[in-house]
Amino acid sequence: MKLSFKKRIAAYNLVAIAALLAFAFAVIYAVVYYTSYKHLDDDIISEKTEVFSNLDWNDDAVIMNKMPEWEEAEHRQIEVNPTFIQIVDSSGKTLFKSANLQDDHFLFNPRNKNTVFYNTTLYQQKIRQGQFPIRNDQGRIIGQLTIGVSQQESYNVLHNLLLVLVTTYIFIVSILYFIMIFVASKAIAPVHQLIQSASQISYANISSRLTLPDNEDEIRQLATTINDLLSRLESSFYQQKQFTADASHEMQTPLAAIKGTIEVLLRKPRTSQRYEEKMREILLQTDRLSQLHDQLLQLARLESPLFEVNKQEIPLKTAVDRSVKTNAALISSNMLNIQNHIASDTVVWADPVLFEMVIDNLISNAAKYNKRGGSIFIHWQTGSYTLTITDEGIGIDSDQLPLLFNRFFRADDSRSSLIPGNGLGLSIAKRLCDAQHISLTVSSVKYQGTTFHLQFSA
């Protein structure tokens, strides 16, 4: 059976208190029990001392002197606080028994060598009985003294006490259950308020937050944690919304260009040369759409939990030379000079495929935004395990540097509009580096150039 959270709290507290209460009642009963029987045992020992003071022996024979106490009422009566005495010799023969034993006798252990106490019944009364060995001057046991006193009063007290304790325990536990239910309801009331408030938050009012309780406790921490989670969800929601809007805008631009070109061609007949020119424009915009699709797909794969990185040693100079060849056409069209200062024996620890994508992106970026006839400097700093790629372009404003790795961000709009691209390349490069635990940072000086730093783990 599944209990609600409120009932579980009440049950756990009730079990704890019930166990503590049971322990306390058990201690009370044990103390009263011990005290009652200790009192009876003390009376028996006191009686035994009196009896032994009036006994004598001759070798193995027990000699009893006349004691006035043996004629007392307690040794004759049965009904009210009787005291029973029985003396037997080593053969088990009864030498003496008090008048109130009448024709009955105590059971005893003839081989008993020590004082023992035990409970028995006589004349339908609860009797506390003590048995004491009688020893002669040589220390031999020559008989057994048995003394019994009524424990009916103690038994009645203990029995009534047990009934009271059990009844009280059941009553208290029953009352405590309802009290615990009430207290648990009060304790989790703020949780119900949080549930109610949280259930009213949706994408339409995701900026709403839970009201924090006044008390500085775990519930306030829970509310604070939920608010922090909502803040992250809100940020992710708006980022996703902005990403969708930016992607739609980037797709709309080439689609609008393609549509406009086709509409112009359909207005009137054109020469074959004109048709060919316009078809090349459509092909260029189609390539732009295809590139955007590939980059969006790449971003989606990077954010997938199934994305895997297979790191291994890579010859750095070889990887960079391969990327330079990949971008040879772009480098040649801008008449750029490549200065690769990486030693041929330099190796780094990275995923070959992902790392090549990063280098391709950064060299392509340096080639596109470099000045015509400029240089691209590639250095490896052994001490800090850092690869730097520097161009001689016009640089980036310092206030735009923190935004450079954002999706669809393009610095210097007046310049970027003349250079093909959609602002996803550096965002992809950043995520590829993060996946390989490579730190990618950028520094730039306006009108002097930009440097990208890739720092590897030592």
C-alpha positions in Angstrom: 0.0 0.0 0.0 1.4 3.4 -1.0 1.0 6.1 1.5 0.9 9.8 0.7 3.9 12.0 1.7 1.9 13.5 4.6 1.0 10.1 6.0 4.5 8.8 5.6 5.8 11.7 7.7 3.1 11.1 10.3 3.9 7.3 10.3 7.7 7.8 10.7 7.3 10.3 13.5 4.6 8.1 15.2 6.9 5.0 15.0 9.8 6.9 16.5 7.6 8.3 19.4 5.8 5.0 19.9 9.2 3.2 20.2 10.5 5.8 22.7 7.2 5.6 24.7 7.3 1.8 24.7 10.9 1.9 26.0 10.0 4.4 28.7 7.0 2.2 29.8 9.1 -0.9 29.8 11.7 0.8 32.0 8.9 1.9 34.4 7.5 -1.6 34.6 11.0 -3.1 35.0 11.9 -0.8 37.9 8.6 -1.5 39.7 9.0 -5.3 39.0 12.6 -5.3 40.4 11.6 -3.1 43.4 8.7 -5.4 44.3 10.7 -8.6 44.1 13.7 -7.1 45.8 11.4 -6.1 48.7 10.1 -9.7 48.9 13.6 -11.2 48.7 14.8 -8.8 51.5 12.0 -10.0 53.7 12.8 -13.6 53.0 16.5 -13.0 53.8 15.5 -11.2 57.0 13.4 -14.2 58.0 16.2 -16.6 57.1 18.6 -14.7 59.4 16.2 -15.2 62.3 15.7 -18.9 61.6 19.4 -19.5 61.2 20.1 -17.8 64.5 17.9 -20.4 66.3 19.4 -23.5 64.5 22.2 -25.6 65.7 23.7 -28.9 64.5 25.5 -31.9 65.8 27.7 -33.4 63.1 25.1 -34.0 60.3 22.0 -33.5 62.5 20.1 -30.3 62.5 19.0 -29.1 66.0 16.1 -26.6 66.2 15.8 -24.4 69.2 12.3 -23.1 70.3 11.6 -19.7 68.7 8.8 -17.5 69.9 8.6 -16.0 66.4 7.5 -19.4 65.0 4.3 -19.1 66.9 3.5 -15.6 65.4 0.3 -15.2 63.4 2.2 -14.9 60.1 3.4 -18.4 60.5 -0.1 -19.7 61.2 -2.4 -17.8 58.8 -2.8 -18.3 55.1 -5.1 -15.5 54.0 -3.2 -12.3 55.0 0.6 -11.9 54.4 1.5 -15.4 55.4 5.2 -16.5 55.8 5.9 -20.2 55.3 8.9 -22.1 56.7 10.1 -25.6 55.9 13.3 -27.3 57.0 14.5 -30.7 55.7 17.6 -32.7 56.4 20.1 -34.0 53.8 18.0 -37.0 53.1 14.9 -34.9 52.3 13.1 -35.7 55.5 11.0 -32.8 56.8 12.3 -31.6 60.2 10.0 -28.7 60.5 7.3 -26.7 58.7 5.2 -23.8 59.9 1.7 -24.4 60.9 0.2 -22.6 57.9 1.7 -25.2 55.5 -0.7 -27.7 57.0 -0.5 -30.9 55.1 1.3 -29.3 52.1 5.0 -28.9 51.6 7.4 -26.9 49.5 9.2 -28.5 46.5 12.9 -28.1 46.8 16.1 -29.0 45.1 18.1 -31.4 47.5 21.3 -30.7 45.6 21.1 -27.0 45.9 24.4 -25.4 47.1 23.6 -21.7 46.8 20.8 -19.3 47.7 18.1 -19.3 45.0 14.8 -17.5 44.6 11.9 -18.5 42.5 8.1 -18.1 42.1 5.5 -20.8 42.8 1.9 -21.2 43.8 0.5 -22.4 47.1 -3.1 -22.5 48.2 -4.0 -20.6 44.9 -1.7 -17.8 46.1 1.4 -16.4 44.3 4.4 -17.3 46.5 7.9 -15.9 46.4 10.2 -18.7 47.6 13.8 -18.7 48.8 15.9 -21.9 49.4 19.0 -21.8 51.5 21.5 -24.6 52.2 22.2 -25.4 55.9 25.9 -26.1 56.5 27.6 -27.6 59.6 30.9 -26.4 61.0 32.8 -28.4 58.4 30.9 -26.7 55.6 28.9 -29.8 54.6 25.3 -29.3 53.6 23.2 -31.0 56.2 19.8 -29.7 55.2 17.7 -27.1 53.3 15.8 -24.2 54.6 12.9 -23.0 52.4 11.0 -19.8 53.2 8.0 -18.5 51.3 6.1 -15.3 51.4 3.0 -14.2 49.6 3.6 -12.2 46.5 0.0 -11.8 45.7 0.0 -8.1 46.5 3.0 -7.5 44.4 1.6 -9.6 41.6 -1.7 -7.6 41.7 0.2 -4.3 41.6 2.4 -5.5 38.7 -0.6 -6.9 36.8 -2.6 -3.7 37.3 0.4 -1.6 36.3 0.8 -3.6 33.2 -2.8 -3.2 32.2 -2.6 0.6 32.9 0.6 0.9 30.9 -0.7 -1.1 27.9 -4.0 0.8 27.9 -2.3 4.1 28.2 0.2 3.2 25.5 -2.6 2.3 23.0 -4.5 5.4 23.9 -1.5 7.7 23.6 -0.4 6.2 20.3 -3.9 6.5 18.9 -4.1 10.2 19.8 -0.6 10.8 18.6 -1.5 9.4 15.1 -4.1 12.1 14.6 -1.9 14.7 16.1 0.9 13.7 13.7 -1.4 13.8 10.7 -2.4 17.4 11.7 1.2 18.4 12.3 2.3 16.8 9.0 -0.4 18.7 7.2 0.8 22.0 8.6 4.4 21.1 7.8 3.9 20.3 4.1 1.4 23.1 3.5 4.2 25.2 1.9 5.0 22.3 -0.4 1.3 22.2 -1.6 1.6 26.0 -2.2 4.7 25.4 -4.3 3.0 22.6 -6.2 0.0 24.8 -6.9 2.2 27.8 -8.0 4.4 25.6 -10.2 1.5 23.9 -11.9 0.3 27.4 -13.1 3.6 28.1 -14.9 3.7 27.3 -18.6 5.6 28.6 -21.7 3.2 31.5 -21.8 4.2 32.8 -18.4 7.6 31.1 -18.0 9.0 34.4 -16.5 6.8 33.8 -13.4 8.6 32.6 -10.2 7.6 30.8 -7.1 7.0 32.9 -3.9 9.8 32.1 -1.4 8.6 31.1 2.1 9.6 33.4 5.0 11.4 30.7 6.9 15.0 30.0 6.0 14.6 26.2 5.7 14.7 23.3 3.2 11.4 24.3 1.6 12.9 27.8 0.9 15.9 26.1 -0.6 13.6 23.9 -2.8 11.7 27.0 -4.0 15.0 28.8 -4.7 16.3 25.7 -6.7 13.0 25.5 -8.7 13.3 29.3 -9.4 16.9 28.8 -10.6 15.7 25.9 -12.8 12.9 28.1 -14.2 15.5 30.8 -15.0 17.6 28.3 -16.9 14.6 27.0 -18.7 13.5 30.5 -19.6 16.9 31.3 -20.9 17.0 28.1 -22.9 13.5 28.7 -24.2 14.3 32.2 -25.4 17.6 31.0 -26.8 15.7 28.3 -28.8 13.2 30.8 -29.8 15.9 33.3 -31.0 17.7 30.4 -32.7 14.6 29.5 -34.6 14.0 33.1 -35.6 17.6 33.5 -36.7 17.6 30.3 -38.6 14.4 31.3 -40.4 15.8 34.7 -41.2 19.0 33.1 -42.6 17.0 30.7 -44.7 14.7 33.4 -45.9 17.5 35.5 -47.4 18.7 33.0 -50.0 15.1 31.9 -50.7 14.0 35.5 -51.3 17.0 35.9 -53.6 16.1 32.7 -55.5 12.5 33.8 -55.8 13.4 37.2 -57.0 15.8 35.9 -59.6 13.2 33.5 -61.0 10.5 36.2 -61.1 12.8 38.4 -63.1 13.6 35.6 -65.5 9.9 34.9 -66.0 8.9 38.5 -66.9 10.3 38.3 -70.5 12.6 36.2 -72.6 16.3 36.6 -72.0 19.4 35.8 -73.8 21.1 32.4 -73.0 24.0 34.4 -71.5 21.6 36.2 -69.2 19.9 33.0 -68.2 23.2 31.4 -67.4 24.2 34.4 -65.2 21.0 34.2 -63.3 21.2 30.5 -62.9 24.7 30.9 -61.4 23.1 33.3 -58.8 20.5 30.7 -58.0 23.1 28.0 -57.6 25.1 30.3 -55.3 22.1 30.9 -53.1 21.3 27.1 -53.2 24.9 26.4 -52.0 24.3 28.9 -49.2 21.1 27.1 -48.1 22.9 23.7 -48.3 25.8 25.1 -46.1 23.3 26.5 -43.6 21.5 23.1 -43.5 24.8 21.2 -42.9 25.8 23.6 -40.1 22.4 23.4 -38.3 22.6 19.6 -38.5 26.2 19.8 -37.1 25.0 21.9 -34.2 22.2 19.4 -33.5 24.6 16.5 -33.4 26.9 18.4 -31.0 24.1 18.9 -28.6 23.0 15.3 -28.7 23.8 13.2 -25.6 24.9 10.4 -28.0 27.7 12.6 -29.4 31.1 10.8 -29.0 34.6 12.1 -29.0 37.5 9.7 -29.9 40.7 11.5 -28.8 44.2 10.4 -30.0 47.6 11.8 -30.7 47.6 14.0 -33.9 50.6 15.4 -35.7 49.7 19.1 -35.4 51.7 20.5 -38.4 50.2 17.8 -40.7 46.6 18.7 -39.6 47.2 22.4 -40.1 48.8 21.9 -43.6 45.8 19.8 -44.6 43.4 22.6 -43.6 45.5 25.1 -45.5 45.2 23.0 -48.6 41.4 22.7 -48.1 41.2 26.5 -48.1 43.8 27.0 -50.8 41.3 28.5 -53.2 40.1 31.2 -50.7 43.7 31.9 -49.6 44.9 32.2 -53.2 42.0 34.5 -54.2 43.0 37.0 -51.5 46.7 36.5 -52.2 47.5 35.6 -48.6 50.8 34.4 -47.2 50.7 31.4 -44.7 53.3 31.5 -42.0 53.2 28.0 -40.4 55.8 28.0 -37.5 54.8 24.6 -36.0 57.6 22.0 -35.5 57.1 18.8 -37.4 57.3 16.7 -34.3 54.5 18.5 -32.4 51.6 16.4 -31.4 48.3 17.2 -29.6 45.6 15.0 -28.0 42.3 15.5 -29.9 39.7 13.9 -32.1 41.1 13.9 -35.6 37.8 14.6 -37.4 36.5 17.2 -35.0 39.9 18.9 -34.7 40.2 19.2 -38.5 36.8 20.8 -38.6 37.9 23.4 -36.0 41.1 24.3 -37.9 39.3 24.4 -41.2 36.8 26.9 -39.7 39.5 29.1 -38.1 41.8 29.3 -41.1 38.7 29.9 -43.4 37.7 32.7 -41.0 41.2 34.2 -41.0 41.3 34.0 -44.8 37.9 35.6 -45.4 38.4 38.5 -43.0 42.1 39.2 -43.7 43.2 42.1 -45.8 44.2 41.5 -49.3 47.8 40.4 -49.6 48.0 39.9 -45.8 49.4 37.0 -43.8 48.1 34.3 -41.6 50.5 33.4 -38.7 50.2 30.0 -37.1 52.3 29.4 -34.0 52.7 26.6 -31.4 53.6 27.7 -27.8 55.2 24.7 -26.2 55.1 26.0 -22.6 51.4 26.7 -22.5 50.3 24.0 -25.0 48.6 26.7 -27.1 48.0 27.0 -30.8 47.5 30.5 -32.2 46.1 31.5 -35.6 46.5 35.3 -36.3 45.3 37.3 -39.3 46.0 40.9 -40.4 42.4 41.9 -40.8 40.7 45.0 -39.5 40.0 43.3 -36.2 36.9 43.3 -34.0 35.5 45.8 -31.5 36.2 44.9 -27.9 32.4 45.1 -27.0 31.7 42.5 -29.7 34.3 39.9 -28.7 32.1 38.3 -25.9 29.4 37.7 -28.6 31.7 36.2 -31.2 30.8 32.6 -30.4 27.1 33.1 -30.3 24.9 31.5 -33.0 24.3 33.7 -36.1 26.4 36.5 -34.7 28.5 38.4 -37.3 30.8 41.2 -36.2 31.0 44.4 -38.2 27.8 44.2 -40.2 29.0 46.6 -42.9 31.9 44.3 -43.6 30.1 41.0 -43.1 27.4 41.7 -45.6 30.1 41.6 -48.3 31.5 38.2 -47.1 29.5 35.0 -47.5 28.5 33.3 -44.2 25.8 32.9 -41.7 27.5 33.3 -38.3 27.4 29.6 -37.3 31.0 28.7 -38.0 32.6 30.0 -34.8 29.7 28.8 -32.7 30.3 25.3 -34.1 34.1 25.6 -33.6 33.5 26.6 -29.9 31.3 23.6 -29.2 33.7 21.2 -31.0 36.5 22.5 -28.8 34.4 22.2 -25.6 33.6 18.6 -26.5 37.4 17.9 -26.7 38.2 19.9 -23.6 40.2 22.5 -25.7 39.9 26.1 -24.6 39.1 28.4 -27.5 39.4 32.1 -26.9 39.9 35.2 -29.1 41.7 38.5 -28.8 41.7 41.3 -31.3 43.0 44.8 -31.9 41.0 47.1 -34.1 42.6 47.7 -37.5 45.5 45.3 -36.7 44.1 41.8 -36.7 42.5 38.9 -34.7 44.1 36.0 -32.9 42.3 32.7 -32.0 43.9 30.7 -29.1 43.5 26.9 -28.7 44.9 25.8 -25.4 45.2 22.0 -24.9 45.4 20.0 -21.7 48.9 19.4 -20.6 
